Amino acid sequence: MNVISVGIDISKGKSMVTAMRPFGEVVFKPYEVIHTAAELESLAYSLKSIDGEVRAVMEVTGRYHEPIAEALHEAGIFVSVVNPKLIKDYGNNTLRKVKTDKADARKIARYALENWTELREYTPTEAVRLKLKQFSRQYNLYVKTKTALKNNLIALIDQTFPGANTLFDSPAKKDGRQKWVDFVTTFWHCECVHEKGETSFIERYRKWCKRKEYHFSANKAADVFTESLGHFCTLPKNSNTKLLITQAAVQLTAISGTVEIFRAELMRLAEMLPEYHAVMKLYGVGDTVGPQLMAEIGDVRRFNNRNSLTAFAGVDPGNNQSGNYEEKSSSTTKRGSAQLRKTLFQAVKTYLLHSPVDEPVFQLLDRKRAEGKPFYVYMTASAHTASLSCANSSFEKNILTFFKKVVDFYLQDLKYDYSKLYHIVY
């Protein structure tokens, strides 16, 4: 067959492109292509003009590969986007250390020729799934920022009103506001509470509750007044201290509101997907973890089987055997999606928090805990796969069993919609 492999090394805003035939025959030498409409159109035209079966191959590089991949796909060219780990591990049969864009493009082209029949064609992500993944990643970013701002505010408050963050246990409002944060925005120093006496504070607190739409309790106000007494504060009550704390509280309130907006949008987008009801049936999957799980897995139809999906998550156990030696308990590869593994960890952790005695996962978890297993072993135990749950359990292996349970729910719900997956279910 007259096959031509086009190796594309992706960079930000540009790519290095080369083409080769079998046995190292160069069709054209590496050259640079800028990711503009005109240059991408020119590249597509030149590739289509080559006589033979052309396949363009590139690595997954965040979002940088998407312009050239979609442009070539729309032009009718076979495009395959592969895991960078596969390219990195391929063809390292030289003592020389060469790392250039041209060398990488040639290496990708050689990889494509050697794995020609196994290349999978690239298909652009559905608009809903793409938006869901983008919102999921941004949500995680804002949650990290919220945690940092919360810890910062507590550190400041400990110098002016120690324990103020523990005075109220009211749940957060739908807009993300928390009562203790609103409280320290106004009463940012313990002297703001007790300097004018208890009666004066209770009346001021009543007006504050009415203005902020919180429930007022005279007994609670009296308790807060008592808690404000006797503290030795390292920051004085002045304008500089007020500015530090009020601005920290304002920023925390703002980021909390953004987090809640993103959480609602995640749920709205997830409800549009066919696997929504199947995923939301899983124990430990709520309004946040469920949409994130769907976002990180993506379209399940792109995986040939269950093992492909677990490898994508990086929770497939590795093998270590040589001669007479065979490792009995090996860690997972962790070569897949770190975000997906984190989402699975959050889902499984719910079993430990709520202790559902009727859930097989918790039953195994509780048994392993009673056996004295370490925390990261028993907290994620799963009874879905007997061979894994009865062996030397580890955190990664039990994550794998739960993940297979997730896959089963996917396939069970989708088998009537996607006949392509019938052979996986049965």
Long-range contacts (C-beta under 8 A, 24 or more apart in sequence): 1-52, 1-53, 2-51, 2-52, 2-53, 3-52, 3-53, 3-55, 3-113, 3-116, 4-50, 4-52, 4-53, 4-54, 4-55, 5-55, 5-57, 5-109, 5-110, 5-112, 5-113, 5-116, 6-47, 6-54, 6-55, 6-56, 6-57, 6-109, 6-112, 7-57, 7-58, 7-104, 7-105, 7-106, 7-107, 7-108, 7-109, 7-110, 7-111, 7-112, 8-56, 8-57, 8-58, 8-68, 8-105, 8-108, 9-58, 9-59, 9-101, 9-102, 9-104, 9-105, 9-108, 10-58, 10-59, 10-61, 10-64, 10-65, 10-68, 11-64, 11-101, 12-64, 13-64, 15-58, 15-68, 16-101, 16-102, 16-104, 16-105, 17-43, 17-105, 18-102, 18-105, 18-106, 18-109, 19-47, 19-50, 19-54, 19-109, 20-106, 20-109, 20-110, 20-113, 21-52, 21-113, 22-113, 24-110, 30-101, 30-102, 30-105, 30-106, 32-101, 33-68, 35-67, 35-68, 37-71, 40-67, 40-68, 40-71, 40-72, 41-71, 41-75, 43-68, 43-71, 43-72, 44-71, 44-72, 44-75, 44-77, 45-75, 47-72, 47-75, 47-77, 48-75, 48-76, 48-77, 53-78, 54-78, 55-79, 55-80, 55-112, 55-116, 55-119, 56-80, 57-81, 57-82, 57-108, 57-109, 57-111, 57-112, 57-119, 58-82, 58-108, 59-83, 59-84, 59-87, 59-108, 60-84, 69-122, 69-124, 70-124, 73-122, 73-123, 73-124, 78-119, 78-121, 79-121, 79-122, 80-112, 80-119, 80-120, 80-121, 80-122, 81-122, 82-111, 82-119, 83-335, 85-335, 86-111, 87-111, 90-114, 120-302, 123-302, 125-298, 125-299, 126-299, 128-269, 128-272, 128-273, 129-273, 129-294, 129-295, 129-298, 129-299, 131-269, 132-266, 132-269, 132-270, 132-273, 132-291, 132-294, 132-295, 133-295, 133-296, 133-298, 135-262, 135-265, 135-266, 135-269, 135-295, 136-266, 136-291, 136-292, 136-295, 136-296, 136-339, 137-339, 138-262, 139-259, 139-262, 139-263, 139-266, 139-288, 139-292, 140-292, 140-339, 142-255, 142-258, 142-259, 142-262, 143-259, 145-255, 146-252, 146-255, 146-256, 146-259, 149-248, 149-251, 149-252, 149-255, 150-252, 152-248, 153-181, 153-184, 153-245, 153-248, 153-249, 153-252, 156-235, 156-244, 156-245, 156-248, 157-184, 157-188, 157-245, 159-233, 159-234, 159-235, 160-188, 160-189, 160-190, 160-233, 160-235, 160-237, 160-241, 160-245, 161-187, 161-188, 161-189, 161-190, 161-193, 161-228, 161-231, 161-233, 162-190, 162-231, 162-233, 163-227, 164-190, 167-223, 167-224, 167-227, 170-214, 170-215, 172-256, 174-260, 175-256, 175-257, 175-260, 176-253, 176-256, 176-257, 176-258, 176-259, 176-260, 177-253, 177-256, 177-257, 178-253, 178-256, 179-212, 179-214, 181-249, 181-252, 181-253, 181-256, 182-212, 182-214, 182-249, 182-253, 183-208, 184-245, 184-249, 185-245, 185-246, 185-249, 185-250, 185-253, 188-241, 188-242, 188-245, 188-246, 188-249, 189-233, 189-235, 189-237, 189-241, 189-242, 189-245, 190-228, 190-229, 190-231, 190-233, 191-228, 191-233, 191-237, 192-237, 193-224, 193-225, 193-228, 194-225, 194-228, 194-229, 198-222, 198-225, 201-225, 263-287, 263-288, 266-291, 266-292, 266-295, 267-291, 270-294, 270-295, 274-413, 274-414, 274-417, 275-300, 275-410, 275-413, 275-414, 277-413, 278-409, 278-410, 278-412, 278-413, 278-414, 279-406, 279-409, 279-410, 281-409, 282-347, 282-405, 282-406, 282-409, 283-350, 283-351, 283-356, 283-359, 283-361, 284-347, 284-348, 284-349, 284-350, 284-351, 285-347, 286-350, 289-343, 289-346, 289-347, 292-339, 292-343, 292-346, 293-340, 293-343, 293-344, 293-347, 293-406, 296-337, 296-339, 296-340, 296-343, 297-340, 297-406, 297-410, 300-407, 300-410, 300-411, 300-414, 300-418, 300-421, 301-418, 301-420, 301-421, 305-424, 306-404, 306-407, 306-424, 309-403, 309-407, 310-400, 310-403, 310-404, 310-407, 311-335, 311-336, 312-336, 312-337, 312-340, 313-337, 313-340, 313-341, 313-344, 313-403, 314-338, 314-340, 314-341, 315-341, 315-344, 315-396, 315-399, 315-400, 315-403, 316-400, 317-396, 317-397, 317-400, 328-392, 329-391, 329-392, 329-394, 331-394, 331-396, 332-396, 332-397, 332-399, 332-400, 334-396, 341-399, 344-399, 344-402, 344-403, 344-406, 345-380, 345-399, 347-402, 348-379, 348-380, 348-382, 348-398, 348-399, 348-402, 349-379, 349-380, 351-379, 351-380, 352-379, 360-384, 361-402, 361-405, 364-389, 368-393, 384-408
